[in-house]
Amino acid sequence: MTVGVREQPRGADSPRPRPGTRSKLVGWLTALAVLAGVGYRLWLLVNAAPPTNSDEATMGLAALHISRGEGFPVWFYGQQYMGTLEAYLAAPVFALAGGPSLFGLRLPTLALYVLFLLLTWRLTLRLTGDRWFGLLVVVLLALGSDRVVKNQLIAGGGYPEMNAAGVALAVLAVDLAAGRPGWRLARWAGWGFLAGLMLWVDPLVLPYVAATGVALVGFCHRELRGAAGALLGAAAVLGAAPLLLHSLSTGRNPVHAVLAAGGADASAGWADRLHGGLLLGPSLGMGFCAPGRCATWQLWWSYALPVLLVAAAATAWWTMRRRTGAQLRVAGAIRLALVLAAVATLVAYTVSSAAGRTPVESSRYLSCLLLSLPALLWPAWTALRDGPRIVRPVAVVLLAATLGTATYATWQEARTAPASRAAEARHDELVATLGDLGVRHVRAGYWTCNRLTFASDERIVCAVVDDTLRQGFDRYPAYRREVDAAPAPAFVAPTGSPLAARLDERLGTAAGSLELVTIEGWRIYLPR
């Protein structure tokens, strides 16, 4: 174990001294960037953006049941994977607020984003020592395209907490590997608990758990043979306890469910997988594209990413192999771990059928790539700061293009906020209208049902039907049983949807069986 090392040799991987006034300036600018990032996301939440959906409402219903003591689910309702940590975080908010709300459901995800942003700034300083580079990283993470803010704010399971936990694991790994004194056993316990917790919550972050874990073993293998190793293992078991206890009690293997969700039971051509995984995925998943689509020019990041990965890996390896400065070697090792984790994430996503079948929506599986941003951009920053004159213009163009493209994508996302607010207002009107009509039980499509039940605080219970009026997928079967037992459930469908068209046909062929009530964006079919 290396203890108490504080040397910082000068060179490409060490910071230059900054005058006191400039140090204060970068501190104020960093704080301003943090406030801007949080303020932007808070403004989105106030405007009900990004738009919610029935999956997020399912997590909200789990939080509602926890807050009332009616149930304590281990998994996202209707499946055997993806832990319900977000529901447990939102449950106290609902209890204090006296009921559920979309804003209350997303408050914990906003807090997780703040934690992610602050810890990434700290990690960047640990790895590079350059406060101005830390400012650049914070500014980039303060921005937020459609896909990025969806991953960070929507309480749909896994994504908001993965990045916060992943960067916390990296910070702890740096401190432990560098021999940072004080609270070492607590740090080991924290690392183990977070690693186990993420095993329960969502396996997408496991490449980062594994990579930083290997770095820790490399630097601290002697320490791990004693109390530190035992404490780490016990904490990991505690963090993964919900998964382990559920698996032992039911005999079900969550790995099978995860593989099925990733497309292991489906098929997609390799051309589609490579296009979705290596071309569309990185630009969409890392925040360089417009909502739901990616213009051709915005795909430049996907072409640059392999070059950045190679450069980041090479410089990290060179730093790690140098004989001067134990802290620099640790920084190089963790940077290399972040690069290798990014490569593993890209490979795992590209070989999955999800990359070929649903490349736009499935780009959320690459959300953890943001954890590698400090390692990816560090070679370009050092080239700008200390590189040959012929290299500096390339670094300037790369960094400016990164910042400019992310800013443009953020502006495109911000423009959608009024539409999201209007859509939420129409949904509020739907809930109010159903209440005025005395409707308690309804049948509707998958993307309507749980959202309606959550928004009404379970005053309206919904069972899912497909576009042919056959039974659909109910994530919470108790709702289906209650609706089936009701004497005359209503139907609800978005205006212009296939379900609305099917119900309109029923209006014509079975005259007098249904009464139609219309409001903006919705059609309500009341049985006579």
C-alpha positions as CSV (number, residue, x, y, z in Angstrom):
1,M,0.0,0.0,0.0
2,T,1.2,3.5,-0.8
3,V,0.6,5.9,2.0
4,G,0.9,9.7,2.2
5,V,2.3,10.4,-1.2
6,R,1.8,14.0,-2.2
7,E,4.4,14.8,-4.9
8,Q,3.3,16.4,-8.1
9,P,6.0,16.3,-10.7
10,R,5.8,18.9,-13.5
11,G,5.0,17.7,-17.0
12,A,2.1,17.1,-19.3
13,D,0.2,15.3,-16.6
14,S,0.6,17.8,-13.8
15,P,-1.0,21.2,-13.5
16,R,0.8,24.5,-13.9
17,P,0.8,26.9,-11.0
18,R,-2.1,29.5,-11.3
19,P,-2.0,32.9,-9.7
20,G,-4.4,33.3,-6.8
21,T,-6.8,35.6,-8.6
22,R,-7.1,33.2,-11.5
23,S,-7.6,30.4,-9.0
24,K,-10.5,32.3,-7.5
25,L,-11.9,33.1,-10.9
26,V,-12.0,29.4,-12.0
27,G,-13.6,28.5,-8.7
28,W,-16.4,31.1,-9.2
29,L,-16.9,30.0,-12.8
30,T,-17.2,26.4,-11.8
31,A,-19.8,27.2,-9.2
32,L,-21.7,29.2,-11.8
33,A,-21.6,26.3,-14.2
34,V,-22.9,24.0,-11.5
35,L,-25.7,26.4,-10.7
36,A,-26.5,26.7,-14.4
37,G,-26.7,22.9,-14.8
38,V,-29.0,22.5,-11.8
39,G,-31.1,25.5,-12.7
40,Y,-31.6,24.3,-16.2
41,R,-32.8,20.9,-15.0
42,L,-35.0,22.5,-12.3
43,W,-36.6,24.6,-15.0
44,L,-37.2,21.5,-17.1
45,L,-38.9,19.8,-14.1
46,V,-41.2,22.8,-13.5
47,N,-42.2,22.5,-17.1
48,A,-42.8,18.7,-16.8
49,A,-39.9,18.1,-19.2
50,P,-38.7,15.7,-20.3
51,P,-42.2,14.2,-20.9
52,T,-43.2,11.4,-18.5
53,N,-44.5,8.0,-19.5
54,S,-46.2,5.0,-18.0
55,D,-42.9,3.3,-17.1
56,E,-41.9,6.3,-14.9
57,A,-45.4,6.2,-13.4
58,T,-44.8,2.6,-12.6
59,M,-41.8,3.6,-10.5
60,G,-44.0,6.3,-9.0
61,L,-46.6,3.8,-8.0
62,A,-44.0,1.7,-6.3
63,A,-42.9,4.8,-4.4
64,L,-46.5,5.4,-3.5
65,H,-47.0,1.9,-2.1
66,I,-43.8,2.1,-0.1
67,S,-44.8,5.5,1.4
68,R,-48.1,4.0,2.5
69,G,-46.5,0.8,3.8
70,E,-48.6,-1.2,1.3
71,G,-45.6,-3.0,-0.3
72,F,-41.8,-3.0,-0.6
73,P,-41.0,-4.2,-4.1
74,V,-37.5,-5.4,-4.9
75,W,-37.8,-5.1,-8.7
76,F,-39.5,-2.8,-11.1
77,Y,-43.2,-4.0,-11.3
78,G,-43.7,-6.6,-13.9
79,Q,-40.1,-7.9,-14.3
80,Q,-37.4,-9.6,-12.4
81,Y,-34.5,-7.1,-12.8
82,M,-33.8,-3.4,-12.2
83,G,-34.0,-2.5,-8.6
84,T,-36.5,0.0,-7.2
85,L,-34.0,2.3,-5.5
86,E,-35.6,5.4,-7.1
87,A,-39.0,4.4,-5.6
88,Y,-37.4,4.1,-2.1
89,L,-35.8,7.6,-2.6
90,A,-39.1,9.1,-3.7
91,A,-41.3,7.5,-1.0
92,P,-40.2,9.9,1.8
93,V,-41.0,12.9,-0.6
94,F,-44.5,11.5,-1.2
95,A,-45.0,11.0,2.5
96,L,-43.9,14.5,3.4
97,A,-45.9,16.1,0.6
98,G,-49.0,14.1,1.4
99,G,-49.3,12.4,-1.9
100,P,-47.6,11.6,-5.2
101,S,-46.6,14.1,-8.0
102,L,-44.3,14.0,-11.0
103,F,-42.2,16.8,-9.4
104,G,-41.8,14.9,-6.2
105,L,-40.9,11.7,-8.0
106,R,-38.1,13.5,-9.9
107,L,-36.7,15.5,-7.0
108,P,-34.4,12.6,-5.9
109,T,-33.2,12.2,-9.5
110,L,-32.3,15.9,-9.5
111,A,-30.3,15.4,-6.3
112,L,-28.5,12.5,-7.9
113,Y,-27.5,14.7,-10.8
114,V,-26.1,17.3,-8.4
115,L,-24.1,14.6,-6.7
116,F,-22.9,13.3,-10.1
117,L,-21.8,16.7,-11.2
118,L,-19.9,17.6,-8.0
119,L,-18.2,14.2,-7.8
120,T,-17.2,14.3,-11.4
121,W,-15.5,17.7,-10.8
122,R,-13.7,16.2,-7.8
123,L,-12.7,13.2,-9.8
124,T,-11.3,15.4,-12.6
125,L,-9.2,17.3,-10.1
126,R,-8.0,14.1,-8.6
127,L,-7.0,12.7,-12.0
128,T,-5.5,15.8,-13.5
129,G,-5.0,18.6,-10.9
130,D,-6.2,21.1,-13.5
131,R,-9.0,23.3,-12.2
132,W,-9.6,24.9,-15.7
133,F,-10.0,21.5,-17.2
134,G,-12.4,20.7,-14.3
135,L,-14.4,23.7,-15.3
136,L,-14.6,22.5,-18.9
137,V,-15.9,19.1,-17.8
138,V,-18.4,20.7,-15.4
139,V,-19.7,23.0,-18.2
140,L,-20.1,20.0,-20.6
141,L,-22.0,18.0,-17.9
142,A,-24.2,21.1,-17.1
143,L,-25.5,21.0,-20.6
144,G,-28.1,18.4,-21.4
145,S,-29.5,17.1,-24.6
146,D,-32.8,15.2,-24.9
147,R,-31.3,11.8,-24.2
148,V,-29.0,13.0,-21.4
149,V,-31.7,14.8,-19.4
150,K,-34.0,11.8,-19.9
151,N,-31.4,9.6,-18.4
152,Q,-30.7,12.0,-15.5
153,L,-34.2,13.1,-14.6
154,I,-36.8,10.4,-15.5
155,A,-37.3,8.0,-12.7
156,G,-37.8,5.1,-15.0
157,G,-35.3,2.8,-13.2
158,G,-31.5,2.7,-12.9
159,Y,-30.2,5.6,-15.0
160,P,-30.2,8.6,-12.7
161,E,-28.3,6.7,-9.9
162,M,-25.9,4.8,-12.1
163,N,-23.7,7.7,-13.0
164,A,-23.7,9.1,-9.4
165,A,-22.7,5.8,-8.0
166,G,-20.1,5.1,-10.8
167,V,-18.3,8.4,-10.3
168,A,-18.4,7.8,-6.5
169,L,-16.7,4.5,-7.0
170,A,-14.0,6.1,-9.1
171,V,-13.3,8.8,-6.5
172,L,-13.1,6.2,-3.8
173,A,-10.8,4.1,-5.9
174,V,-8.4,7.1,-6.5
175,D,-8.3,7.9,-2.8
176,L,-7.8,4.3,-1.7
177,A,-5.2,3.5,-4.4
178,A,-3.2,6.7,-3.7
179,G,-3.1,5.8,0.0
180,R,-5.1,8.8,1.1
181,P,-5.0,8.6,4.9
182,G,-8.0,8.7,7.2
183,W,-11.3,6.8,7.1
184,R,-9.8,4.1,4.9
185,L,-12.0,1.3,6.3
186,A,-15.1,3.5,5.7
187,R,-13.9,4.1,2.2
188,W,-13.5,0.4,1.6
189,A,-17.0,-0.2,3.0
190,G,-18.4,2.6,0.8
191,W,-16.9,1.2,-2.3
192,G,-18.1,-2.3,-1.6
193,F,-21.6,-1.2,-0.7
194,L,-22.0,0.9,-3.9
195,A,-20.7,-1.9,-6.0
196,G,-23.2,-4.3,-4.5
197,L,-26.0,-1.8,-4.7
198,M,-25.4,-1.3,-8.4
199,L,-25.5,-5.0,-9.0
200,W,-29.1,-4.8,-7.7
201,V,-30.1,-1.5,-9.3
202,D,-28.8,-1.9,-12.9
203,P,-25.9,-4.0,-14.4
204,L,-25.1,-1.4,-17.0
205,V,-22.6,0.3,-14.7
206,L,-20.8,-3.0,-14.0
207,P,-17.9,-2.4,-16.5
208,Y,-17.0,0.7,-14.4
209,V,-17.3,-1.3,-11.2
210,A,-15.0,-4.0,-12.6
211,A,-12.5,-1.6,-14.1
212,T,-12.0,0.5,-11.0
213,G,-12.0,-2.7,-8.9
214,V,-9.1,-4.1,-10.9
215,A,-7.2,-0.9,-10.4
216,L,-7.8,-1.1,-6.6
217,V,-6.6,-4.7,-6.5
218,G,-3.5,-3.7,-8.4
219,F,-2.5,-1.0,-6.0
220,C,-3.9,-2.3,-2.7
221,H,-3.8,-6.1,-3.0
222,R,-1.8,-6.4,0.3
223,E,-4.3,-4.2,2.2
224,L,-7.2,-6.2,0.8
225,R,-5.9,-9.4,2.4
226,G,-6.8,-8.1,5.8
227,A,-9.8,-6.3,7.4
228,A,-10.3,-4.0,4.4
229,G,-11.0,-7.0,2.1
230,A,-13.4,-8.6,4.6
231,L,-15.2,-5.3,5.1
232,L,-15.5,-4.6,1.4
233,G,-17.0,-8.1,0.8
234,A,-19.5,-7.7,3.6
235,A,-20.5,-4.3,2.4
236,A,-20.9,-5.6,-1.2
237,V,-23.2,-8.4,0.1
238,L,-25.2,-5.8,2.1
239,G,-25.6,-3.6,-1.0
240,A,-26.8,-6.5,-3.1
241,A,-28.9,-7.9,-0.4
242,P,-32.3,-7.2,-2.1
243,L,-31.1,-9.1,-5.2
244,L,-29.6,-12.0,-3.2
245,L,-32.5,-12.5,-0.9
246,H,-35.0,-12.4,-3.7
247,S,-33.0,-14.8,-5.8
248,L,-32.6,-17.2,-2.9
249,S,-36.3,-17.1,-1.9
250,T,-37.7,-17.5,-5.4
251,G,-34.9,-19.4,-7.2
252,R,-35.1,-17.0,-10.1
253,N,-31.9,-15.8,-11.8
254,P,-32.1,-12.0,-12.7
255,V,-29.3,-12.4,-15.2
256,H,-31.7,-14.3,-17.5
257,A,-34.1,-11.4,-17.4
258,V,-31.4,-8.8,-18.1
259,L,-30.2,-10.8,-21.1
260,A,-33.8,-11.0,-22.4
261,A,-34.2,-7.2,-22.0
262,G,-31.0,-6.6,-23.9
263,G,-32.3,-8.5,-26.9
264,A,-30.7,-11.9,-26.2
265,D,-33.9,-13.5,-27.3
266,A,-34.3,-11.4,-30.4
267,S,-32.3,-10.9,-33.6
268,A,-30.9,-8.1,-35.5
269,G,-28.4,-7.9,-38.4
270,W,-24.8,-7.0,-37.7
271,A,-25.0,-4.1,-40.1
272,D,-27.8,-2.6,-38.0
273,R,-26.0,-3.4,-34.7
274,L,-22.8,-1.7,-35.9
275,H,-24.7,1.3,-37.2
276,G,-26.8,1.7,-34.0
277,G,-24.0,0.8,-31.6
278,L,-21.0,2.6,-33.0
279,L,-22.5,5.4,-35.2
280,L,-25.8,6.5,-33.7
281,G,-25.3,5.4,-30.1
282,P,-22.3,7.5,-28.9
283,S,-23.6,10.8,-30.3
284,L,-27.1,10.2,-29.0
285,G,-26.1,8.7,-25.7
286,M,-23.5,11.3,-24.8
287,G,-25.6,14.4,-25.5
288,F,-24.8,15.6,-29.0
289,C,-28.2,15.1,-30.8
290,A,-31.6,16.6,-31.1
291,P,-34.6,15.0,-29.4
292,G,-35.3,11.6,-30.9
293,R,-32.9,12.0,-33.9
294,C,-29.4,12.8,-34.9
295,A,-28.5,15.0,-37.9
296,T,-25.6,13.8,-40.0
297,W,-23.3,16.5,-38.9
298,Q,-24.0,15.7,-35.2
299,L,-22.6,12.2,-35.7
300,W,-19.0,13.6,-35.9
301,W,-18.5,12.7,-32.2
302,S,-19.0,9.0,-33.1
303,Y,-16.2,9.2,-35.6
304,A,-13.9,11.1,-33.1
305,L,-14.6,8.8,-30.2
306,P,-12.4,5.9,-31.3
307,V,-9.5,8.3,-31.7
308,L,-10.1,9.8,-28.3
309,L,-10.3,6.3,-26.8
310,V,-6.9,5.3,-28.3
311,A,-5.3,8.6,-27.3
312,A,-6.7,8.5,-23.8
313,A,-5.6,4.8,-23.3
314,A,-2.1,5.6,-24.6
315,T,-1.5,8.6,-22.4
316,A,-3.0,6.9,-19.4
317,W,-0.8,3.9,-19.9
318,W,2.3,6.1,-20.4
319,T,1.5,8.0,-17.2
320,M,0.9,4.8,-15.2
321,R,4.2,3.3,-16.3
322,R,6.3,6.3,-15.4
323,R,8.5,5.9,-12.4
324,T,8.0,9.4,-10.9
325,G,5.1,10.2,-8.7
326,A,2.8,7.5,-7.2
327,Q,-0.2,9.8,-7.4
328,L,0.4,10.2,-11.1
329,R,0.5,6.5,-11.6
330,V,-2.7,6.1,-9.7
331,A,-4.3,8.8,-11.8
332,G,-3.1,7.1,-15.0
333,A,-4.5,3.8,-13.8
334,I,-7.9,5.2,-13.0
335,R,-8.0,7.0,-16.3
336,L,-7.1,3.8,-18.1
337,A,-9.9,2.0,-16.2
338,L,-12.4,4.6,-17.3
339,V,-11.3,4.2,-20.9
340,L,-11.5,0.4,-20.8
341,A,-14.9,0.5,-19.1
342,A,-16.1,2.8,-21.9
343,V,-14.8,0.3,-24.5
344,A,-16.5,-2.6,-22.7
345,T,-19.8,-0.6,-22.6
346,L,-19.7,0.1,-26.3
347,V,-18.9,-3.5,-27.2
348,A,-21.6,-4.9,-25.0
349,Y,-24.2,-2.5,-26.4
350,T,-23.1,-3.1,-30.0
351,V,-23.3,-6.9,-29.8
352,S,-26.8,-6.6,-28.3
353,S,-29.8,-6.8,-30.6
354,A,-31.2,-3.6,-29.0
355,A,-28.6,-1.6,-30.8
356,G,-29.9,-2.8,-34.1
357,R,-33.6,-3.0,-33.4
358,T,-34.3,0.2,-31.5
359,P,-31.1,2.3,-31.8
360,V,-32.6,5.7,-30.9
361,E,-34.4,4.7,-27.7
362,S,-31.8,2.1,-26.7
363,S,-29.0,4.7,-26.8
364,R,-29.9,5.2,-23.1
365,Y,-27.8,2.1,-22.5
366,L,-24.7,4.2,-23.1
367,S,-25.5,6.7,-20.4
368,C,-22.5,5.6,-18.4
369,L,-20.1,6.8,-21.1
370,L,-20.3,10.2,-19.5
371,L,-18.3,8.8,-16.6
372,S,-15.3,8.5,-19.0
373,L,-15.5,12.1,-20.2
374,P,-12.6,13.5,-18.1
375,A,-10.3,10.7,-19.3
376,L,-11.4,11.1,-23.0
377,L,-10.9,14.8,-23.2
378,W,-7.7,15.0,-21.1
379,P,-5.3,14.3,-24.0
380,A,-6.9,17.1,-26.1
381,W,-6.6,19.5,-23.2
382,T,-2.9,18.7,-22.6
383,A,-2.3,19.0,-26.3
384,L,-3.8,22.5,-26.2
385,R,-1.9,23.4,-23.0
386,D,1.5,21.8,-23.6
387,G,1.5,20.3,-27.1
388,P,3.4,21.3,-30.2
389,R,2.1,24.3,-32.1
390,I,1.0,22.1,-35.0
391,V,-1.2,20.0,-32.7
392,R,-2.9,22.9,-30.7
393,P,-5.3,24.0,-33.5
394,V,-6.6,20.4,-33.7
395,A,-7.2,20.3,-30.0
396,V,-8.9,23.7,-30.1
397,V,-11.3,22.5,-32.9
398,L,-12.1,19.3,-31.1
399,L,-12.9,20.9,-27.8
400,A,-14.8,23.8,-29.4
401,A,-16.8,21.4,-31.5
402,T,-17.6,19.3,-28.4
403,L,-18.8,22.3,-26.5
404,G,-20.6,23.8,-29.5
405,T,-22.5,20.6,-30.5
406,A,-23.5,19.9,-26.9
407,T,-24.8,23.5,-26.5
408,Y,-26.8,23.3,-29.7
409,A,-28.4,19.9,-28.6
410,T,-29.2,21.5,-25.2
411,W,-30.9,24.4,-27.0
412,Q,-32.9,22.0,-29.1
413,E,-34.1,20.2,-25.9
414,A,-35.0,23.4,-24.1
415,R,-37.3,24.3,-27.0
416,T,-39.4,21.3,-26.3
417,A,-40.3,22.4,-22.7
418,P,-43.4,24.4,-23.6
419,A,-44.9,21.4,-25.5
420,S,-44.2,19.1,-22.6
421,R,-45.9,21.5,-20.2
422,A,-48.9,21.7,-22.5
423,A,-49.1,17.9,-22.9
424,E,-49.0,17.5,-19.1
425,A,-51.8,20.1,-18.7
426,R,-53.9,18.1,-21.1
427,H,-53.3,15.0,-19.1
428,D,-54.2,16.9,-15.9
429,E,-57.5,17.8,-17.6
430,L,-58.1,14.2,-18.5
431,V,-57.7,13.1,-14.9
432,A,-60.0,16.0,-13.7
433,T,-62.6,15.1,-16.4
434,L,-62.7,11.4,-15.4
435,G,-63.1,12.5,-11.8
436,D,-66.0,14.8,-12.7
437,L,-67.6,12.0,-14.6
438,G,-67.3,9.7,-11.6
439,V,-65.2,7.2,-13.5
440,R,-63.2,4.9,-11.2
441,H,-62.2,2.1,-13.5
442,V,-60.9,2.3,-17.1
443,R,-59.2,0.3,-19.8
444,A,-56.5,1.9,-21.9
445,G,-53.2,1.3,-23.7
446,Y,-50.0,0.5,-22.0
447,W,-48.6,4.0,-22.3
448,T,-51.7,5.5,-20.7
449,C,-52.7,3.2,-17.9
450,N,-50.1,3.5,-15.1
451,R,-49.6,7.1,-15.9
452,L,-53.3,7.7,-15.3
453,T,-53.4,5.7,-12.1
454,F,-50.3,7.5,-10.7
455,A,-51.5,11.0,-11.7
456,S,-54.9,10.3,-9.9
457,D,-53.3,8.9,-6.8
458,E,-54.9,5.6,-7.5
459,R,-58.4,7.1,-7.5
460,I,-58.6,5.9,-11.1
461,V,-57.5,2.3,-11.7
462,C,-56.6,1.2,-15.2
463,A,-56.1,-2.2,-16.9
464,V,-54.1,-2.4,-20.1
465,V,-55.7,-3.4,-23.5
466,D,-54.0,-3.6,-26.9
467,D,-55.1,-1.9,-30.1
468,T,-57.6,-4.7,-30.7
469,L,-59.1,-4.4,-27.2
470,R,-57.5,-7.6,-26.0
471,Q,-55.8,-7.9,-22.6
472,G,-52.4,-6.2,-22.6
473,F,-49.4,-6.2,-20.3
474,D,-50.3,-5.1,-16.8
475,R,-47.2,-4.5,-14.7
476,Y,-49.3,-4.4,-11.5
477,P,-51.8,-7.3,-11.8
478,A,-54.0,-6.1,-8.9
479,Y,-55.2,-3.3,-11.1
480,R,-56.3,-5.8,-13.7
481,R,-58.3,-7.8,-11.1
482,E,-60.0,-4.7,-9.8
483,V,-61.0,-3.4,-13.2
484,D,-62.2,-6.9,-14.3
485,A,-64.4,-7.0,-11.2
486,A,-65.9,-3.5,-11.9
487,P,-69.4,-3.5,-13.6
488,A,-68.8,-1.1,-16.4
489,P,-65.2,0.2,-17.0
490,A,-64.7,3.1,-19.3
491,F,-62.2,3.3,-22.1
492,V,-59.6,6.0,-22.6
493,A,-57.5,6.6,-25.7
494,P,-55.3,9.4,-27.1
495,T,-56.9,11.2,-30.0
496,G,-55.8,9.7,-33.4
497,S,-54.4,6.5,-31.9
498,P,-55.1,3.1,-33.3
499,L,-57.0,2.2,-30.1
500,A,-59.2,5.3,-30.6
501,A,-59.9,4.2,-34.1
502,R,-60.9,0.7,-33.0
503,L,-63.2,2.2,-30.3
504,D,-64.7,4.6,-32.9
505,E,-65.6,1.5,-35.0
506,R,-67.3,0.0,-32.0
507,L,-69.3,3.2,-31.6
508,G,-70.6,2.8,-35.2
509,T,-71.3,-0.9,-35.1
510,A,-72.8,-1.2,-31.6
511,A,-74.9,2.0,-31.5
512,G,-75.9,3.0,-28.0
513,S,-73.3,0.8,-26.2
514,L,-70.8,3.6,-25.6
515,E,-71.1,7.3,-25.0
516,L,-68.2,9.5,-26.3
517,V,-66.7,12.4,-24.3
518,T,-63.9,14.3,-25.9
519,I,-61.3,16.8,-24.5
520,E,-58.2,18.1,-26.2
521,G,-55.9,15.2,-27.0
522,W,-58.1,12.5,-25.4
523,R,-61.3,10.5,-26.1
524,I,-63.2,8.9,-23.2
525,Y,-65.7,6.1,-24.0
526,L,-68.3,5.6,-21.3
527,P,-70.5,2.5,-21.3
528,R,-74.2,3.2,-21.2
